[in-house]
Amino acid sequence: SAQKFATDGEAYKPCDPQVIRDR
């Protein structure tokens, strides 16, 4: 998830609360 988020940047909207919290 971290890799995808870093690649897509803000355009990537993860459904994982952990990733959203990291934002």
Stockholm file with secondary structure:
# STOCKHOLM 1.0

chainA/1-23         SAQKFATDGEAYKPCDPQVIRDR
#=GR chainA/1-23 SS CHHHHHHHGGGCCCSCHHHHHHC
#=GC SS_cons        CHHHHHHHGGGCCCSCHHHHHHC
//
